[in-house]
Amino acid sequence: MYTDGMSKRPILMIFTLSLVLFGVIHAVPGFGDPDAYYHLAIAKQMAASEPVRDFGWLPFTTLADHYADQHFLYHVALVPFLNVFGDFLGLKIATIVFAALAMALFAWLLGVYG
């Protein structure tokens, strides 16, 4: 089912190079963005019990009364990485893999529609 686009080899090369590049970028302790801790906490809570339905940690915002997990599928996708690799390493590996997949998908789309 691989038609009208680039061959598989350049896509795999882009994916592999992206894994290496993003791996180097994320090879630092901690996270560069404080939102990562939020995503980690929500994914951990989802893995432990069920999806988060109430967000009472911000009582003076609209999230206290009308919370919707806008990153629900991202949090669901993080859960297997957290279960296999642990909390911080799992989040870093998931971030690297998702970014490399995004680069490979973008290259594939350029080959198909470019």
Phi and psi restraints in degrees (range 20) as a CNS / XPLOR table:
assign (resid 1 and name C) (resid 2 and name N)
       (resid 2 and name CA) (resid 2 and name C) 1.0 -114.2 20.0 2
assign (resid 2 and name N) (resid 2 and name CA)
       (resid 2 and name C) (resid 3 and name N) 1.0 90.4 20.0 2
assign (resid 2 and name C) (resid 3 and name N)
       (resid 3 and name CA) (resid 3 and name C) 1.0 -124.2 20.0 2
assign (resid 3 and name N) (resid 3 and name CA)
       (resid 3 and name C) (resid 4 and name N) 1.0 155.5 20.0 2
assign (resid 3 and name C) (resid 4 and name N)
       (resid 4 and name CA) (resid 4 and name C) 1.0 56.9 20.0 2
assign (resid 4 and name N) (resid 4 and name CA)
       (resid 4 and name C) (resid 5 and name N) 1.0 21.8 20.0 2
assign (resid 4 and name C) (resid 5 and name N)
       (resid 5 and name CA) (resid 5 and name C) 1.0 -135.0 20.0 2
assign (resid 5 and name N) (resid 5 and name CA)
       (resid 5 and name C) (resid 6 and name N) 1.0 -162.9 20.0 2
assign (resid 5 and name C) (resid 6 and name N)
       (resid 6 and name CA) (resid 6 and name C) 1.0 -72.4 20.0 2
assign (resid 6 and name N) (resid 6 and name CA)
       (resid 6 and name C) (resid 7 and name N) 1.0 160.6 20.0 2
assign (resid 6 and name C) (resid 7 and name N)
       (resid 7 and name CA) (resid 7 and name C) 1.0 -72.7 20.0 2
assign (resid 7 and name N) (resid 7 and name CA)
       (resid 7 and name C) (resid 8 and name N) 1.0 172.1 20.0 2
assign (resid 7 and name C) (resid 8 and name N)
       (resid 8 and name CA) (resid 8 and name C) 1.0 -71.0 20.0 2
assign (resid 8 and name N) (resid 8 and name CA)
       (resid 8 and name C) (resid 9 and name N) 1.0 -31.7 20.0 2
assign (resid 8 and name C) (resid 9 and name N)
       (resid 9 and name CA) (resid 9 and name C) 1.0 -60.8 20.0 2
assign (resid 9 and name N) (resid 9 and name CA)
       (resid 9 and name C) (resid 10 and name N) 1.0 -48.4 20.0 2
assign (resid 9 and name C) (resid 10 and name N)
       (resid 10 and name CA) (resid 10 and name C) 1.0 -62.6 20.0 2
assign (resid 10 and name N) (resid 10 and name CA)
       (resid 10 and name C) (resid 11 and name N) 1.0 -35.2 20.0 2
assign (resid 10 and name C) (resid 11 and name N)
       (resid 11 and name CA) (resid 11 and name C) 1.0 -64.8 20.0 2
assign (resid 11 and name N) (resid 11 and name CA)
       (resid 11 and name C) (resid 12 and name N) 1.0 -43.9 20.0 2
assign (resid 11 and name C) (resid 12 and name N)
       (resid 12 and name CA) (resid 12 and name C) 1.0 -65.5 20.0 2
assign (resid 12 and name N) (resid 12 and name CA)
       (resid 12 and name C) (resid 13 and name N) 1.0 -35.9 20.0 2
assign (resid 12 and name C) (resid 13 and name N)
       (resid 13 and name CA) (resid 13 and name C) 1.0 -65.8 20.0 2
assign (resid 13 and name N) (resid 13 and name CA)
       (resid 13 and name C) (resid 14 and name N) 1.0 -43.5 20.0 2
assign (resid 13 and name C) (resid 14 and name N)
       (resid 14 and name CA) (resid 14 and name C) 1.0 -63.2 20.0 2
assign (resid 14 and name N) (resid 14 and name CA)
       (resid 14 and name C) (resid 15 and name N) 1.0 -41.6 20.0 2
assign (resid 14 and name C) (resid 15 and name N)
       (resid 15 and name CA) (resid 15 and name C) 1.0 -62.2 20.0 2
assign (resid 15 and name N) (resid 15 and name CA)
       (resid 15 and name C) (resid 16 and name N) 1.0 -45.9 20.0 2
assign (resid 15 and name C) (resid 16 and name N)
       (resid 16 and name CA) (resid 16 and name C) 1.0 -65.3 20.0 2
assign (resid 16 and name N) (resid 16 and name CA)
       (resid 16 and name C) (resid 17 and name N) 1.0 -45.4 20.0 2
assign (resid 16 and name C) (resid 17 and name N)
       (resid 17 and name CA) (resid 17 and name C) 1.0 -64.0 20.0 2
assign (resid 17 and name N) (resid 17 and name CA)
       (resid 17 and name C) (resid 18 and name N) 1.0 -36.9 20.0 2
assign (resid 17 and name C) (resid 18 and name N)
       (resid 18 and name CA) (resid 18 and name C) 1.0 -66.2 20.0 2
assign (resid 18 and name N) (resid 18 and name CA)
       (resid 18 and name C) (resid 19 and name N) 1.0 -39.3 20.0 2
assign (resid 18 and name C) (resid 19 and name N)
       (resid 19 and name CA) (resid 19 and name C) 1.0 -58.6 20.0 2
assign (resid 19 and name N) (resid 19 and name CA)
       (resid 19 and name C) (resid 20 and name N) 1.0 -45.2 20.0 2
assign (resid 19 and name C) (resid 20 and name N)
       (resid 20 and name CA) (resid 20 and name C) 1.0 -65.2 20.0 2
assign (resid 20 and name N) (resid 20 and name CA)
       (resid 20 and name C) (resid 21 and name N) 1.0 -48.3 20.0 2
assign (resid 20 and name C) (resid 21 and name N)
       (resid 21 and name CA) (resid 21 and name C) 1.0 -60.5 20.0 2
assign (resid 21 and name N) (resid 21 and name CA)
       (resid 21 and name C) (resid 22 and name N) 1.0 -49.6 20.0 2
assign (resid 21 and name C) (resid 22 and name N)
       (resid 22 and name CA) (resid 22 and name C) 1.0 -70.3 20.0 2
assign (resid 22 and name N) (resid 22 and name CA)
       (resid 22 and name C) (resid 23 and name N) 1.0 -28.1 20.0 2
assign (resid 22 and name C) (resid 23 and name N)
       (resid 23 and name CA) (resid 23 and name C) 1.0 -64.2 20.0 2
assign (resid 23 and name N) (resid 23 and name CA)
       (resid 23 and name C) (resid 24 and name N) 1.0 -40.5 20.0 2
assign (resid 23 and name C) (resid 24 and name N)
       (resid 24 and name CA) (resid 24 and name C) 1.0 -67.3 20.0 2
assign (resid 24 and name N) (resid 24 and name CA)
       (resid 24 and name C) (resid 25 and name N) 1.0 -41.7 20.0 2
assign (resid 24 and name C) (resid 25 and name N)
       (resid 25 and name CA) (resid 25 and name C) 1.0 -62.3 20.0 2
assign (resid 25 and name N) (resid 25 and name CA)
       (resid 25 and name C) (resid 26 and name N) 1.0 -38.4 20.0 2
assign (resid 25 and name C) (resid 26 and name N)
       (resid 26 and name CA) (resid 26 and name C) 1.0 -93.6 20.0 2
assign (resid 26 and name N) (resid 26 and name CA)
       (resid 26 and name C) (resid 27 and name N) 1.0 9.9 20.0 2
assign (resid 26 and name C) (resid 27 and name N)
       (resid 27 and name CA) (resid 27 and name C) 1.0 -85.8 20.0 2
assign (resid 27 and name N) (resid 27 and name CA)
       (resid 27 and name C) (resid 28 and name N) 1.0 47.3 20.0 2
assign (resid 27 and name C) (resid 28 and name N)
       (resid 28 and name CA) (resid 28 and name C) 1.0 -127.7 20.0 2
assign (resid 28 and name N) (resid 28 and name CA)
       (resid 28 and name C) (resid 29 and name N) 1.0 153.4 20.0 2
assign (resid 28 and name C) (resid 29 and name N)
       (resid 29 and name CA) (resid 29 and name C) 1.0 -70.7 20.0 2
assign (resid 29 and name N) (resid 29 and name CA)
       (resid 29 and name C) (resid 30 and name N) 1.0 144.8 20.0 2
assign (resid 29 and name C) (resid 30 and name N)
       (resid 30 and name CA) (resid 30 and name C) 1.0 79.3 20.0 2
assign (resid 30 and name N) (resid 30 and name CA)
       (resid 30 and name C) (resid 31 and name N) 1.0 -171.1 20.0 2
assign (resid 30 and name C) (resid 31 and name N)
       (resid 31 and name CA) (resid 31 and name C) 1.0 -121.2 20.0 2
assign (resid 31 and name N) (resid 31 and name CA)
       (resid 31 and name C) (resid 32 and name N) 1.0 145.8 20.0 2
assign (resid 31 and name C) (resid 32 and name N)
       (resid 32 and name CA) (resid 32 and name C) 1.0 -74.9 20.0 2
assign (resid 32 and name N) (resid 32 and name CA)
       (resid 32 and name C) (resid 33 and name N) 1.0 -22.3 20.0 2
assign (resid 32 and name C) (resid 33 and name N)
       (resid 33 and name CA) (resid 33 and name C) 1.0 -121.2 20.0 2
assign (resid 33 and name N) (resid 33 and name CA)
       (resid 33 and name C) (resid 34 and name N) 1.0 128.9 20.0 2
assign (resid 33 and name C) (resid 34 and name N)
       (resid 34 and name CA) (resid 34 and name C) 1.0 -63.3 20.0 2
assign (resid 34 and name N) (resid 34 and name CA)
       (resid 34 and name C) (resid 35 and name N) 1.0 -21.1 20.0 2
assign (resid 34 and name C) (resid 35 and name N)
       (resid 35 and name CA) (resid 35 and name C) 1.0 -62.7 20.0 2
assign (resid 35 and name N) (resid 35 and name CA)
       (resid 35 and name C) (resid 36 and name N) 1.0 -23.4 20.0 2
assign (resid 35 and name C) (resid 36 and name N)
       (resid 36 and name CA) (resid 36 and name C) 1.0 -60.4 20.0 2
assign (resid 36 and name N) (resid 36 and name CA)
       (resid 36 and name C) (resid 37 and name N) 1.0 -35.5 20.0 2
assign (resid 36 and name C) (resid 37 and name N)
       (resid 37 and name CA) (resid 37 and name C) 1.0 -67.5 20.0 2
assign (resid 37 and name N) (resid 37 and name CA)
       (resid 37 and name C) (resid 38 and name N) 1.0 -36.0 20.0 2
assign (resid 37 and name C) (resid 38 and name N)
       (resid 38 and name CA) (resid 38 and name C) 1.0 -63.5 20.0 2
assign (resid 38 and name N) (resid 38 and name CA)
       (resid 38 and name C) (resid 39 and name N) 1.0 -49.3 20.0 2
assign (resid 38 and name C) (resid 39 and name N)
       (resid 39 and name CA) (resid 39 and name C) 1.0 -62.5 20.0 2
assign (resid 39 and name N) (resid 39 and name CA)
       (resid 39 and name C) (resid 40 and name N) 1.0 -38.3 20.0 2
assign (resid 39 and name C) (resid 40 and name N)
       (resid 40 and name CA) (resid 40 and name C) 1.0 -63.5 20.0 2
assign (resid 40 and name N) (resid 40 and name CA)
       (resid 40 and name C) (resid 41 and name N) 1.0 -45.7 20.0 2
assign (resid 40 and name C) (resid 41 and name N)
       (resid 41 and name CA) (resid 41 and name C) 1.0 -64.7 20.0 2
assign (resid 41 and name N) (resid 41 and name CA)
       (resid 41 and name C) (resid 42 and name N) 1.0 -42.1 20.0 2
assign (resid 41 and name C) (resid 42 and name N)
       (resid 42 and name CA) (resid 42 and name C) 1.0 -66.7 20.0 2
assign (resid 42 and name N) (resid 42 and name CA)
       (resid 42 and name C) (resid 43 and name N) 1.0 -43.4 20.0 2
assign (resid 42 and name C) (resid 43 and name N)
       (resid 43 and name CA) (resid 43 and name C) 1.0 -65.3 20.0 2
assign (resid 43 and name N) (resid 43 and name CA)
       (resid 43 and name C) (resid 44 and name N) 1.0 -38.0 20.0 2
assign (resid 43 and name C) (resid 44 and name N)
       (resid 44 and name CA) (resid 44 and name C) 1.0 -63.7 20.0 2
assign (resid 44 and name N) (resid 44 and name CA)
       (resid 44 and name C) (resid 45 and name N) 1.0 -41.7 20.0 2
assign (resid 44 and name C) (resid 45 and name N)
       (resid 45 and name CA) (resid 45 and name C) 1.0 -66.3 20.0 2
assign (resid 45 and name N) (resid 45 and name CA)
       (resid 45 and name C) (resid 46 and name N) 1.0 -38.8 20.0 2
assign (resid 45 and name C) (resid 46 and name N)
       (resid 46 and name CA) (resid 46 and name C) 1.0 -65.1 20.0 2
assign (resid 46 and name N) (resid 46 and name CA)
       (resid 46 and name C) (resid 47 and name N) 1.0 -39.0 20.0 2
assign (resid 46 and name C) (resid 47 and name N)
       (resid 47 and name CA) (resid 47 and name C) 1.0 -68.3 20.0 2
assign (resid 47 and name N) (resid 47 and name CA)
       (resid 47 and name C) (resid 48 and name N) 1.0 -33.3 20.0 2
assign (resid 47 and name C) (resid 48 and name N)
       (resid 48 and name CA) (resid 48 and name C) 1.0 -79.3 20.0 2
assign (resid 48 and name N) (resid 48 and name CA)
       (resid 48 and name C) (resid 49 and name N) 1.0 -35.0 20.0 2
assign (resid 48 and name C) (resid 49 and name N)
       (resid 49 and name CA) (resid 49 and name C) 1.0 -138.1 20.0 2
assign (resid 49 and name N) (resid 49 and name CA)
       (resid 49 and name C) (resid 50 and name N) 1.0 -83.7 20.0 2
assign (resid 49 and name C) (resid 50 and name N)
       (resid 50 and name CA) (resid 50 and name C) 1.0 -154.2 20.0 2
assign (resid 50 and name N) (resid 50 and name CA)
       (resid 50 and name C) (resid 51 and name N) 1.0 172.7 20.0 2
assign (resid 50 and name C) (resid 51 and name N)
       (resid 51 and name CA) (resid 51 and name C) 1.0 -58.3 20.0 2
assign (resid 51 and name N) (resid 51 and name CA)
       (resid 51 and name C) (resid 52 and name N) 1.0 148.5 20.0 2
assign (resid 51 and name C) (resid 52 and name N)
       (resid 52 and name CA) (resid 52 and name C) 1.0 -75.5 20.0 2
assign (resid 52 and name N) (resid 52 and name CA)
       (resid 52 and name C) (resid 53 and name N) 1.0 124.8 20.0 2
assign (resid 52 and name C) (resid 53 and name N)
       (resid 53 and name CA) (resid 53 and name C) 1.0 -108.6 20.0 2
assign (resid 53 and name N) (resid 53 and name CA)
       (resid 53 and name C) (resid 54 and name N) 1.0 -27.3 20.0 2
assign (resid 53 and name C) (resid 54 and name N)
       (resid 54 and name CA) (resid 54 and name C) 1.0 -123.4 20.0 2
assign (resid 54 and name N) (resid 54 and name CA)
       (resid 54 and name C) (resid 55 and name N) 1.0 142.4 20.0 2
assign (resid 54 and name C) (resid 55 and name N)
       (resid 55 and name CA) (resid 55 and name C) 1.0 -125.8 20.0 2
assign (resid 55 and name N) (resid 55 and name CA)
       (resid 55 and name C) (resid 56 and name N) 1.0 82.3 20.0 2
assign (resid 55 and name C) (resid 56 and name N)
       (resid 56 and name CA) (resid 56 and name C) 1.0 -85.4 20.0 2
assign (resid 56 and name N) (resid 56 and name CA)
       (resid 56 and name C) (resid 57 and name N) 1.0 3.1 20.0 2
assign (resid 56 and name C) (resid 57 and name N)
       (resid 57 and name CA) (resid 57 and name C) 1.0 -78.4 20.0 2
assign (resid 57 and name N) (resid 57 and name CA)
       (resid 57 and name C) (resid 58 and name N) 1.0 -11.6 20.0 2
assign (resid 57 and name C) (resid 58 and name N)
       (resid 58 and name CA) (resid 58 and name C) 1.0 -124.3 20.0 2
assign (resid 58 and name N) (resid 58 and name CA)
       (resid 58 and name C) (resid 59 and name N) 1.0 75.4 20.0 2
assign (resid 58 and name C) (resid 59 and name N)
       (resid 59 and name CA) (resid 59 and name C) 1.0 -68.2 20.0 2
assign (resid 59 and name N) (resid 59 and name CA)
       (resid 59 and name C) (resid 60 and name N) 1.0 -19.2 20.0 2
assign (resid 59 and name C) (resid 60 and name N)
       (resid 60 and name CA) (resid 60 and name C) 1.0 -103.1 20.0 2
assign (resid 60 and name N) (resid 60 and name CA)
       (resid 60 and name C) (resid 61 and name N) 1.0 21.0 20.0 2
assign (resid 60 and name C) (resid 61 and name N)
       (resid 61 and name CA) (resid 61 and name C) 1.0 -122.1 20.0 2
assign (resid 61 and name N) (resid 61 and name CA)
       (resid 61 and name C) (resid 62 and name N) 1.0 174.2 20.0 2
assign (resid 61 and name C) (resid 62 and name N)
       (resid 62 and name CA) (resid 62 and name C) 1.0 -70.4 20.0 2
assign (resid 62 and name N) (resid 62 and name CA)
       (resid 62 and name C) (resid 63 and name N) 1.0 -18.2 20.0 2
assign (resid 62 and name C) (resid 63 and name N)
       (resid 63 and name CA) (resid 63 and name C) 1.0 -67.3 20.0 2
assign (resid 63 and name N) (resid 63 and name CA)
       (resid 63 and name C) (resid 64 and name N) 1.0 -24.2 20.0 2
assign (resid 63 and name C) (resid 64 and name N)
       (resid 64 and name CA) (resid 64 and name C) 1.0 -66.0 20.0 2
assign (resid 64 and name N) (resid 64 and name CA)
       (resid 64 and name C) (resid 65 and name N) 1.0 -36.4 20.0 2
assign (resid 64 and name C) (resid 65 and name N)
       (resid 65 and name CA) (resid 65 and name C) 1.0 -99.3 20.0 2
assign (resid 65 and name N) (resid 65 and name CA)
       (resid 65 and name C) (resid 66 and name N) 1.0 -32.8 20.0 2
assign (resid 65 and name C) (resid 66 and name N)
       (resid 66 and name CA) (resid 66 and name C) 1.0 -131.6 20.0 2
assign (resid 66 and name N) (resid 66 and name CA)
       (resid 66 and name C) (resid 67 and name N) 1.0 64.4 20.0 2
assign (resid 66 and name C) (resid 67 and name N)
       (resid 67 and name CA) (resid 67 and name C) 1.0 -82.9 20.0 2
assign (resid 67 and name N) (resid 67 and name CA)
       (resid 67 and name C) (resid 68 and name N) 1.0 134.6 20.0 2
assign (resid 67 and name C) (resid 68 and name N)
       (resid 68 and name CA) (resid 68 and name C) 1.0 -137.2 20.0 2
assign (resid 68 and name N) (resid 68 and name CA)
       (resid 68 and name C) (resid 69 and name N) 1.0 129.2 20.0 2
assign (resid 68 and name C) (resid 69 and name N)
       (resid 69 and name CA) (resid 69 and name C) 1.0 -75.8 20.0 2
assign (resid 69 and name N) (resid 69 and name CA)
       (resid 69 and name C) (resid 70 and name N) 1.0 99.6 20.0 2
assign (resid 69 and name C) (resid 70 and name N)
       (resid 70 and name CA) (resid 70 and name C) 1.0 -73.3 20.0 2
assign (resid 70 and name N) (resid 70 and name CA)
       (resid 70 and name C) (resid 71 and name N) 1.0 -12.4 20.0 2
assign (resid 70 and name C) (resid 71 and name N)
       (resid 71 and name CA) (resid 71 and name C) 1.0 -116.8 20.0 2
assign (resid 71 and name N) (resid 71 and name CA)
       (resid 71 and name C) (resid 72 and name N) 1.0 33.6 20.0 2
assign (resid 71 and name C) (resid 72 and name N)
       (resid 72 and name CA) (resid 72 and name C) 1.0 -56.5 20.0 2
assign (resid 72 and name N) (resid 72 and name CA)
       (resid 72 and name C) (resid 73 and name N) 1.0 -50.1 20.0 2
assign (resid 72 and name C) (resid 73 and name N)
       (resid 73 and name CA) (resid 73 and name C) 1.0 -66.5 20.0 2
assign (resid 73 and name N) (resid 73 and name CA)
       (resid 73 and name C) (resid 74 and name N) 1.0 -33.2 20.0 2
assign (resid 73 and name C) (resid 74 and name N)
       (resid 74 and name CA) (resid 74 and name C) 1.0 -63.7 20.0 2
assign (resid 74 and name N) (resid 74 and name CA)
       (resid 74 and name C) (resid 75 and name N) 1.0 -44.2 20.0 2
assign (resid 74 and name C) (resid 75 and name N)
       (resid 75 and name CA) (resid 75 and name C) 1.0 -65.0 20.0 2
assign (resid 75 and name N) (resid 75 and name CA)
       (resid 75 and name C) (resid 76 and name N) 1.0 -38.8 20.0 2
assign (resid 75 and name C) (resid 76 and name N)
       (resid 76 and name CA) (resid 76 and name C) 1.0 -63.9 20.0 2
assign (resid 76 and name N) (resid 76 and name CA)
       (resid 76 and name C) (resid 77 and name N) 1.0 -40.9 20.0 2
assign (resid 76 and name C) (resid 77 and name N)
       (resid 77 and name CA) (resid 77 and name C) 1.0 -67.7 20.0 2
assign (resid 77 and name N) (resid 77 and name CA)
       (resid 77 and name C) (resid 78 and name N) 1.0 -26.7 20.0 2
assign (resid 77 and name C) (resid 78 and name N)
       (resid 78 and name CA) (resid 78 and name C) 1.0 -73.4 20.0 2
assign (resid 78 and name N) (resid 78 and name CA)
       (resid 78 and name C) (resid 79 and name N) 1.0 -29.2 20.0 2
assign (resid 78 and name C) (resid 79 and name N)
       (resid 79 and name CA) (resid 79 and name C) 1.0 -55.4 20.0 2
assign (resid 79 and name N) (resid 79 and name CA)
       (resid 79 and name C) (resid 80 and name N) 1.0 -47.9 20.0 2
assign (resid 79 and name C) (resid 80 and name N)
       (resid 80 and name CA) (resid 80 and name C) 1.0 -61.4 20.0 2
assign (resid 80 and name N) (resid 80 and name CA)
       (resid 80 and name C) (resid 81 and name N) 1.0 -37.1 20.0 2
assign (resid 80 and name C) (resid 81 and name N)
       (resid 81 and name CA) (resid 81 and name C) 1.0 -65.3 20.0 2
assign (resid 81 and name N) (resid 81 and name CA)
       (resid 81 and name C) (resid 82 and name N) 1.0 -40.0 20.0 2
assign (resid 81 and name C) (resid 82 and name N)
       (resid 82 and name CA) (resid 82 and name C) 1.0 -67.3 20.0 2
assign (resid 82 and name N) (resid 82 and name CA)
       (resid 82 and name C) (resid 83 and name N) 1.0 -37.9 20.0 2
assign (resid 82 and name C) (resid 83 and name N)
       (resid 83 and name CA) (resid 83 and name C) 1.0 -67.8 20.0 2
assign (resid 83 and name N) (resid 83 and name CA)
       (resid 83 and name C) (resid 84 and name N) 1.0 -36.5 20.0 2
assign (resid 83 and name C) (resid 84 and name N)
       (resid 84 and name CA) (resid 84 and name C) 1.0 -83.1 20.0 2
assign (resid 84 and name N) (resid 84 and name CA)
       (resid 84 and name C) (resid 85 and name N) 1.0 -45.9 20.0 2
assign (resid 84 and name C) (resid 85 and name N)
       (resid 85 and name CA) (resid 85 and name C) 1.0 -105.5 20.0 2
assign (resid 85 and name N) (resid 85 and name CA)
       (resid 85 and name C) (resid 86 and name N) 1.0 -6.1 20.0 2
assign (resid 85 and name C) (resid 86 and name N)
       (resid 86 and name CA) (resid 86 and name C) 1.0 93.6 20.0 2
assign (resid 86 and name N) (resid 86 and name CA)
       (resid 86 and name C) (resid 87 and name N) 1.0 -179.2 20.0 2
assign (resid 86 and name C) (resid 87 and name N)
       (resid 87 and name CA) (resid 87 and name C) 1.0 -67.3 20.0 2
assign (resid 87 and name N) (resid 87 and name CA)
       (resid 87 and name C) (resid 88 and name N) 1.0 -71.0 20.0 2
assign (resid 87 and name C) (resid 88 and name N)
       (resid 88 and name CA) (resid 88 and name C) 1.0 -71.4 20.0 2
assign (resid 88 and name N) (resid 88 and name CA)
       (resid 88 and name C) (resid 89 and name N) 1.0 -44.5 20.0 2
assign (resid 88 and name C) (resid 89 and name N)
       (resid 89 and name CA) (resid 89 and name C) 1.0 -65.0 20.0 2
assign (resid 89 and name N) (resid 89 and name CA)
       (resid 89 and name C) (resid 90 and name N) 1.0 -39.5 20.0 2
assign (resid 89 and name C) (resid 90 and name N)
       (resid 90 and name CA) (resid 90 and name C) 1.0 -61.4 20.0 2
assign (resid 90 and name N) (resid 90 and name CA)
       (resid 90 and name C) (resid 91 and name N) 1.0 -41.5 20.0 2
assign (resid 90 and name C) (resid 91 and name N)
       (resid 91 and name CA) (resid 91 and name C) 1.0 -67.1 20.0 2
assign (resid 91 and name N) (resid 91 and name CA)
       (resid 91 and name C) (resid 92 and name N) 1.0 -40.1 20.0 2
assign (resid 91 and name C) (resid 92 and name N)
       (resid 92 and name CA) (resid 92 and name C) 1.0 -65.4 20.0 2
assign (resid 92 and name N) (resid 92 and name CA)
       (resid 92 and name C) (resid 93 and name N) 1.0 -44.2 20.0 2
assign (resid 92 and name C) (resid 93 and name N)
       (resid 93 and name CA) (resid 93 and name C) 1.0 -65.0 20.0 2
assign (resid 93 and name N) (resid 93 and name CA)
       (resid 93 and name C) (resid 94 and name N) 1.0 -41.8 20.0 2
assign (resid 93 and name C) (resid 94 and name N)
       (resid 94 and name CA) (resid 94 and name C) 1.0 -60.9 20.0 2
assign (resid 94 and name N) (resid 94 and name CA)
       (resid 94 and name C) (resid 95 and name N) 1.0 -43.0 20.0 2
assign (resid 94 and name C) (resid 95 and name N)
       (resid 95 and name CA) (resid 95 and name C) 1.0 -61.6 20.0 2
assign (resid 95 and name N) (resid 95 and name CA)
       (resid 95 and name C) (resid 96 and name N) 1.0 -43.0 20.0 2
assign (resid 95 and name C) (resid 96 and name N)
       (resid 96 and name CA) (resid 96 and name C) 1.0 -64.6 20.0 2
assign (resid 96 and name N) (resid 96 and name CA)
       (resid 96 and name C) (resid 97 and name N) 1.0 -46.1 20.0 2
assign (resid 96 and name C) (resid 97 and name N)
       (resid 97 and name CA) (resid 97 and name C) 1.0 -65.6 20.0 2
assign (resid 97 and name N) (resid 97 and name CA)
       (resid 97 and name C) (resid 98 and name N) 1.0 -43.9 20.0 2
assign (resid 97 and name C) (resid 98 and name N)
       (resid 98 and name CA) (resid 98 and name C) 1.0 -64.4 20.0 2
assign (resid 98 and name N) (resid 98 and name CA)
       (resid 98 and name C) (resid 99 and name N) 1.0 -39.3 20.0 2
assign (resid 98 and name C) (resid 99 and name N)
       (resid 99 and name CA) (resid 99 and name C) 1.0 -67.1 20.0 2
assign (resid 99 and name N) (resid 99 and name CA)
       (resid 99 and name C) (resid 100 and name N) 1.0 -41.4 20.0 2
assign (resid 99 and name C) (resid 100 and name N)
       (resid 100 and name CA) (resid 100 and name C) 1.0 -65.9 20.0 2
assign (resid 100 and name N) (resid 100 and name CA)
       (resid 100 and name C) (resid 101 and name N) 1.0 -39.0 20.0 2
assign (resid 100 and name C) (resid 101 and name N)
       (resid 101 and name CA) (resid 101 and name C) 1.0 -63.0 20.0 2
assign (resid 101 and name N) (resid 101 and name CA)
       (resid 101 and name C) (resid 102 and name N) 1.0 -38.7 20.0 2
assign (resid 101 and name C) (resid 102 and name N)
       (resid 102 and name CA) (resid 102 and name C) 1.0 -63.4 20.0 2
assign (resid 102 and name N) (resid 102 and name CA)
       (resid 102 and name C) (resid 103 and name N) 1.0 -41.3 20.0 2
assign (resid 102 and name C) (resid 103 and name N)
       (resid 103 and name CA) (resid 103 and name C) 1.0 -65.4 20.0 2
assign (resid 103 and name N) (resid 103 and name CA)
       (resid 103 and name C) (resid 104 and name N) 1.0 -43.2 20.0 2
assign (resid 103 and name C) (resid 104 and name N)
       (resid 104 and name CA) (resid 104 and name C) 1.0 -66.0 20.0 2
assign (resid 104 and name N) (resid 104 and name CA)
       (resid 104 and name C) (resid 105 and name N) 1.0 -40.7 20.0 2
assign (resid 104 and name C) (resid 105 and name N)
       (resid 105 and name CA) (resid 105 and name C) 1.0 -64.1 20.0 2
assign (resid 105 and name N) (resid 105 and name CA)
       (resid 105 and name C) (resid 106 and name N) 1.0 -41.6 20.0 2
assign (resid 105 and name C) (resid 106 and name N)
       (resid 106 and name CA) (resid 106 and name C) 1.0 -62.2 20.0 2
assign (resid 106 and name N) (resid 106 and name CA)
       (resid 106 and name C) (resid 107 and name N) 1.0 -43.8 20.0 2
assign (resid 106 and name C) (resid 107 and name N)
       (resid 107 and name CA) (resid 107 and name C) 1.0 -63.4 20.0 2
assign (resid 107 and name N) (resid 107 and name CA)
       (resid 107 and name C) (resid 108 and name N) 1.0 -41.3 20.0 2
assign (resid 107 and name C) (resid 108 and name N)
       (resid 108 and name CA) (resid 108 and name C) 1.0 -62.9 20.0 2
assign (resid 108 and name N) (resid 108 and name CA)
       (resid 108 and name C) (resid 109 and name N) 1.0 -43.3 20.0 2
assign (resid 108 and name C) (resid 109 and name N)
       (resid 109 and name CA) (resid 109 and name C) 1.0 -63.7 20.0 2
assign (resid 109 and name N) (resid 109 and name CA)
       (resid 109 and name C) (resid 110 and name N) 1.0 -37.1 20.0 2
assign (resid 109 and name C) (resid 110 and name N)
       (resid 110 and name CA) (resid 110 and name C) 1.0 -63.3 20.0 2
assign (resid 110 and name N) (resid 110 and name CA)
       (resid 110 and name C) (resid 111 and name N) 1.0 -37.7 20.0 2
assign (resid 110 and name C) (resid 111 and name N)
       (resid 111 and name CA) (resid 111 and name C) 1.0 -68.6 20.0 2
assign (resid 111 and name N) (resid 111 and name CA)
       (resid 111 and name C) (resid 112 and name N) 1.0 -34.5 20.0 2
assign (resid 111 and name C) (resid 112 and name N)
       (resid 112 and name CA) (resid 112 and name C) 1.0 -78.5 20.0 2
assign (resid 112 and name N) (resid 112 and name CA)
       (resid 112 and name C) (resid 113 and name N) 1.0 -46.3 20.0 2
assign (resid 112 and name C) (resid 113 and name N)
       (resid 113 and name CA) (resid 113 and name C) 1.0 -105.6 20.0 2
assign (resid 113 and name N) (resid 113 and name CA)
       (resid 113 and name C) (resid 114 and name N) 1.0 -4.9 20.0 2
